[in-house]
Protein backbone atom coordinates (compact mmCIF):
# COMPACT_ATOMS: atom_id res chain seq x y z
CA UNK A 1 0.00 0.00 0.00
CA UNK A 2 1.52 3.34 -1.03
CA UNK A 3 2.37 5.69 1.73
CA UNK A 4 0.88 9.17 1.99
CA UNK A 5 4.31 10.60 1.26
CA UNK A 6 4.57 8.65 -2.01
CA UNK A 7 1.02 9.64 -2.95
CA UNK A 8 1.80 13.33 -2.36
CA UNK A 9 5.02 13.00 -4.33
CA UNK A 10 3.12 11.46 -7.23
CA UNK A 11 0.60 14.29 -7.20
CA UNK A 12 3.39 16.87 -7.13
CA UNK A 13 5.14 15.15 -10.03
CA UNK A 14 1.91 15.15 -12.07
CA UNK A 15 1.41 18.83 -11.32
CA UNK A 16 4.98 19.64 -12.37
CA UNK A 17 4.46 17.73 -15.63
CA UNK A 18 1.20 19.58 -16.25
CA UNK A 19 2.86 22.93 -15.58
CA UNK A 20 5.72 22.05 -17.93
CA UNK A 21 3.23 21.26 -20.72
CA UNK A 22 1.35 24.48 -20.10
CA UNK A 23 4.58 26.49 -20.18
CA UNK A 24 5.49 24.93 -23.54
CA UNK A 25 2.01 25.79 -24.86
CA UNK A 26 2.32 29.34 -23.56
CA UNK A 27 5.69 29.77 -25.27
CA UNK A 28 4.20 28.60 -28.57
CA UNK A 29 1.26 30.96 -28.15
CA UNK A 30 3.67 33.82 -27.43
CA UNK A 31 5.61 33.02 -30.62
CA UNK A 32 2.39 33.05 -32.63
CA UNK A 33 1.30 36.32 -31.03
CA UNK A 34 4.67 37.92 -31.75
CA UNK A 35 4.42 36.87 -35.40
CA UNK A 36 0.87 38.21 -35.66
CA UNK A 37 1.99 41.54 -34.20
CA UNK A 38 4.85 41.70 -36.71
CA UNK A 39 2.43 41.00 -39.57
CA UNK A 40 0.00 43.61 -38.26
CA UNK A 41 2.76 46.23 -38.05
CA UNK A 42 3.79 45.42 -41.62
CA UNK A 43 0.22 45.71 -42.86
CA UNK A 44 -0.21 49.01 -41.00
CA UNK A 45 2.96 50.35 -42.57
CA UNK A 46 1.69 49.43 -46.06
CA UNK A 47 -1.66 51.04 -45.31
CA UNK A 48 0.06 54.21 -44.12
CA UNK A 49 2.17 54.30 -47.31
CA UNK A 50 -0.93 53.87 -49.48
CA UNK A 51 -2.76 56.65 -47.64
CA UNK A 52 0.25 58.90 -48.01
CA UNK A 53 0.34 58.26 -51.78
CA UNK A 54 -3.39 59.00 -52.08
CA UNK A 55 -3.12 62.29 -50.23
CA UNK A 56 -0.14 63.35 -52.34
CA UNK A 57 -2.04 62.79 -55.62
Secondary structure, DSSP 8 states (H G I E B T S, - for coil): ---HHHHHHHHHHHHHHHHHHHHHHHHHHHHHHHHHHHHHHHHHHHHHHHHHHHHH-
